Amino acid sequence: MTTNTPNTMNTTYITFGSTNSYQAQGNGLFRGRTRIAIRSVYEAATDASERLMDDCVGESDNYCISDDCSAVLGANAYSSIMQHGDMAYEHDGYIYESIAIEDLTEEDAKIAIRDGVLTAEDLFDLYAMYPALAPVEADEE
């Protein structure tokens, strides 16, 4: 699980989901793929973390946000599933994480492109970071 110190500058964050091949086969969202890009949002890291906390709470009827909004708590209200500022969480064999676009590996960039979660501007930025991913224009004769 990755924990980054959130900043206040806005950037694009891509939310990814990962699981093993067995679970990926039986999940309609993953459709057999072990890593997927779910969404992209342009916001501050603190907002991306809060959005991920909301997703985490939605995973289980037994999860809730702490009274001071600093953590997602488990069924016994004492176990912390995720802290405010965390950029990833695990639930039932699935890992969900938000990664700043400038921190994407080439493999994650391919997945984000494949899954169609990027704006035109984000695509332009990724092609600048990883020129090999840019579409090749056909030669005109």
Order of alpha helices (4+ residues) and beta strands (2+ residues): beta-alpha-beta-alpha-beta-beta-beta-beta-beta-alpha-alpha
